[in-house]
Amino acid sequence: MTAGGPRVAIVAEYYPRAADPVLGVWAHRQALAARDAGADVRVLVLHRPLPPLAALKRGDLPALRAALRQPRRVLLDGIEVSYVPYVSPPRPWSYGAWGAWAAPALKRALGDLHERFPFELVHAHYAVPAGDAVRRALPGAPLVVSVHGGDVLATVQRSPYARRAVAHTFAHAKLVLANSAGTAARVRAAGGDEGAIEVVHLGTELPPEPPSRDPAAEPLLVTVGHLVARKRHADVLEALARLAPAHPRLRWTIVGDGPEREPLRAAAARLGVTDRVEFTGQLDPARARARAWSADLFVLPSVDEAFGVAYVEAMAGGVPAIGCAGEDGPDEIAAAGGGLVRVPPRDPAALASAIDRLLRDTSARRELGAQARATVAASFTWEHCGSATVAAYRRALAR
């Protein structure tokens, strides 16, 4: 290991692109945090120059052109990021094998990178496809794998091949970094070695002062999250309808996009709350945080939530958050300190009750907001994440 900070090649599938600057932004933020904590990093992004199958089916030519026009190399916040194109079959039936498809192109890219940047360690985000591609392309390189939930919540369920790919990658890695203790337990169940698993939380920005909110403004709920079924946005709509008689000025802003957008619009109309709901679409990270910080409450009753950066992003601005009990991320955030209220999953009535209670008690809500900010400051900043990540790199190199 070098006398200075470790030299690290980061390999990721989810990472900001020209066509989607928000995709995998947390992986980029962790790379920046590791750099700021002393590591020297470069990034290789596994890039399929094809739009999703759904986009192809609907003839989405702009999506196809955007994927093909991705620059091969960019400087992103001072970090060199190279995009490694590869092809593979469509996701639904082949995702577990994407590492094998990406490995030949990644091997060339890692070799080219090593000539100008002799990295000591490879850090892959997700076991599949990134970690699996690394172990195939460069089996002798020390490997650290970050697990953000998808590997152990979804990929292992896809097929026996996918389960083996995840298990082989965990066995190959010097360290597996889980984003929560719950994720760490799932890694062990999927074949990870108890002695090679550590928890490293992602982080968020902490504003110097919590943003102020006009007490005369309409009460506002905000959610930031991809519009997919597991995020349970429909539960918030039902809660909003239940709350309407007691809180006639209550509004809900939802930041994000995805396949559930139109079904949610239809549900809002059916429940009679269309005029109370604002769909902003996807916003860049700074604007999304600003929207979250403008709220009285941040609400995200999602399930299969391995961590949930969106909760701590809102809490950093002094906004109390509501999540679901029994979920890895909300339970772990709540264990670190106050500021996050948990309700039973898939229970709009319980969600409405929690929202009603906090909206009626202004002093309790303010106290919870102060606790939320203190919890983030103590445990969930990017500075904490960067220090923990670099310490993990050093331990991996020493193993």
N, C-alpha and C positions, 0 to 999 in steps of 0.2 A: 504494500500500500504506500502511496506517495506521502511525503511529509506534510503536504498541504491537504486540502479537501479531496475526497475520493472523486475520480473521474467516472462518470456514469452515462451510459447510453440508455435512454428511456424509450421503450417501445409500447405503443398504444394503438388501439383501434378507434376509440372515442377520443377525439381531439379537435380543437377548432379548425375549421376549413373556410376557404373563401366563400363557399355557398352556405355555410352554417357556422358563424363565429361563436355560437353558444355551445355547440356539441362538445361534450367532454371538457368544458372549461375548467372543471375542478381538477382534472389531471394536469392541465397547464398551470393552474394556480399552485398545485403541489410541487411541480417542477421549479417554479419561481421561488417558492418557499425554501426548497432544498438548496437552490443556488444561493439565496440570501443567507442561508445557514452555513455556507462554506463549501458545498459540493460544486463541481464543475460538470455541467450537464449539456447533453445534446439530445434531440428527440427525433425518433423515426416513427412515422405514422403509417400504419397499414391502411392503404387506400384502395378500395374497390372502385374503379372508374365507371361504375354502373349505378343507376338509381335503384331504389327498392323495387321489388317485383310489382308492388301495387302501382307505382308510378309508371312502370312499363306497360301494365295492363290498361291504364287509362290514357296512354300516349302522351305522357308528360315530357315533352321535348325540352322545356327549360331545365328540368331536373337533370336530364341526360347531359345537356350541354354544360351545366354547372359542374358536374362530376368530372367531365373530360377536361375542363379548363383549369383545374386545380394546379397552381404552380408547383414545380417539383421541390423547390426549396424557398423558405421564407425566413425572415428574422422577426420573431414574435416576442415583443417585450425584451429584446436583447438575447433571446435564446434561439439558436439555429434549429429550425424544424425542417426535416426532409420527409416528403411524402413518397411512400414506396408502393407503386401500383402493382396489383396482382388481380387475378381473376379466380372465381370460384362459382360453383352452382348456387342457385338461390338459397336464401337463409332457411326457409321452413324445414327442409329435410336434410340439410347438409352442414348446419352451423358448427357442429362438433368437429368437423373435418377441416374447417377453414384454416387452422394452423398449418396443416400439411400443405394446403394449396399456397399459402403465403410464404412458406419456408424458403423455397429457392430464391425468390426475389429478395427476401430479407437477408439471406446469407450474403448475397452480392452487396447489399446496402451496408450491412455491418462490416464487411471487409473493406469497402471504400471508406467508411467512416473511421475505421481503426487506423488507416494509413495516415490520416491527418489529425486524428484525435485518439490516442491509444488508451481507450477506456479500460477500466479495471473490472467493471461490474455492469450487468444489464438489469434494469428495473422494468418489468412488464406489468402493465395494467390489465388485469384479468388473466386467468389461466388459459382461457380459450377466447379468441385465437392467439393473442399476443404471446403468452407464456409458452404455449405449445409450439408456436412457430420458432421462438428463440431456442428452445431445447433441441429442436430438430436442426436448426440452421447453425448453431454454434454451441454444441453440447459441452465444450470445455469451459465456457465462460461462467463465472459465478452469477447466479440468477436470484433476484428478489422478485416476488410476485405480489402485487396488491390485489385483494379480493374486495370488490365493492358490493357484492350481493348476488349479481346475476349468475355467476358461476355455480353457486351452491343453492340458489333458489330456483333457477330455471334451466341452465345448461345441462346439469346432471340429470334432469328429467327428460331430456330430448330423446336419448337413445343410449344403448349400452356403449356404443363407440364414444359418445360425448362424455359419459361417466368415466371411461378409461382414460380419455385424453386429459380430463381435469385431474384425475388421481395421479397419472404419470407426471404431470407438470408439478403438482404439489410435492411428489417424491423427489423430483429433480432439483427443486429450489433449495437454496441455502436458507432462505427465510420466506415465510408467507406473512404478509402484512394484512390483517383484517381490519375493516373499518369500524367494527364494534365487537364486544365480547360475544354477542349472539352469533355474529358472522364467524368468529373464531371457532365456536362450538360446531357450526355447520362445516367448516373446513376440516375439523377433526373427523367428523362423521363421513366426509367425502374422501378420506384417505390421507389427510395431512398429518405430519409428525408433530406430536404434542410439543416437543422441544424446539421446533422450528417455526412456531406460530407466535406472532406478536400483534397487539392491537395498536394501530396508529390512526387517530381520528383525523379526518379532514377538518378544515377550518373556515374562517370567514373574516371579512373586514370588520374592524371595530371602530366606529366613528368616534372622534374625540369627545363629542357630547351627543347624547340621544336626541334625535330630532324632536322638536316641539310640535304639538298638535292643537289646533284651535278647538277649545272645549265646546264652541257653539256649532261645530261642523256636524254633518250627518254621521251617525255611527257607521263605522265601516269595517267590514271583514275583508281580508285579502288572503288569497291563496296563490302560491307560485309553484307550478308543477306541470309536467307533461300531461296532456289530456288523454289519459289512458284509463281503463276500467279500474285497475288496482289502486289508483289514487283516490277513488271513491268521491269524486266531485259531486256525483248525483246525491250523495248523502247530505252535502252542504245545501244543495237546492231544496231538498225536503225539509231540512232544518230551517232554512230561510222562510219557507212557506208557513211552517208552524209558528215562527216568531213574528210574522207580519202583523197580526192584530195588536200585540203588545208593544211592538217596535215599528211603527209605521214609516219611520224615516230610515230604517236600516238598509244598507246597500252592501253588495258583495262584488269585489273586483277579482277576476281570475286572470293570472298572467301565465301564458303558455299556449301551446298549440298541440294538436295531435288528432287521432282518429275519432275521439269522442266529442269533438267540438259541435258538430251538427246535432247528434243525439242529445247533448246537453242543452242546446238552444231549444230543441223541441220539448224537452222536459220542463224547461223554464216557462215556456208558453203554456203547457198543460197545467202547471201548478199556479199559473197566474202571477209569476214574479219576474217576467221579462224586463219590466222597467226598473227592477232593482239590481240587475246583473250587468256587469261590464266585462266583455271579453276583450282583452288588450292584444291578444296574440303573443307571440314570442318577443321578448324585449332583451336588449343586451344586459349583461349582468349588473352594471351600475344602475340602470333604469329599473330593473326588476327589484333590486334591493331598495331603491327609493320608494317604489310602490309599496313594498312590504312595510317599510318604516312609517308610511303614512297611515297605517291602520290602527284601529283600536285593538283588534285581535287578529292574529295569524291563525288560519284554520286549514288543516290538512289531515283528514281522517283516513289516511291511506293504509293499506295492508301490504305485507311482504316488504316492509320498509327496513332495509338493512342498517341504514344510518339516517340520512335525511338532512343534507346540508341546508335545505331551505328553512328548516326550523331554526338552526343556529344563526342563519343570516338575518332572519326577522328579529330574533331575540337580541342580537347585537345592538339593534336600534331601540332597545327598551320596549319591544312589543311582546306581550305574552303570547304563547303559542298553544295550540290545542292539537294533540295527536291521539293515537290509539294505544290503549294498554295492551300489553302482550306482544308488542312489536319491538324488534331488537333495537332500532335507533331511538325512538321516543323513550323507551324504558331506560336506556343508557344515558341519554341526555338528562332525563329527570333524576337519575341517581347521582349525577354530578352536581346538582343544585336546583334551586327553584326556577320558576319561569315557564315551565311546560306542564299543562294540565292534560291528563289522559282520560279518555272516555272509552267505553266498550266499542269494539269494532263493529261496523255494519249496523249501527244503531242511531238513526237520525234523531230519535226522540231524546236520547241521552246527550247527543251533541247539541241539540237545541237548548236543553236544560243548562248545560255548562255555559253556553254563549249567553243565555238570558241572565244567569247569575252574575257573570262578570260585567255585563253591560249595565246592570242595575247598581253594582257596587263600585263606584269610581275609585274610592280609596284603595280597595283591595286590588283592583286592576292596576293601579299605579304601582303599588307595592310589588305586585307580581312582575311588572315590567322592569322595575329596578333589579329584582332578583334574576330575571332573565339575562340582563346585560352583565351582571356580576358572574353568572355561570359561564357565559361565553368568554369573558375576560380571563377567567381562571383556567379554562380547559379547552377552548375551541377556537383559538386564533390561528392564523396562518403561521405565526412565529412558533407556536407550540408544535404545529404540524411539521414545519421545516426542521426544527431541532430533533424531533423524534425520528424523522425520516433519515436524516444524515447519521444519527446514532445507529439506526438499523443498518444502514449501508456499512458502517465500520464494523459492526458485529458480524455481518455476513462475510466480509472480507477476512475477518479473523478466524472464521470457522474452518 
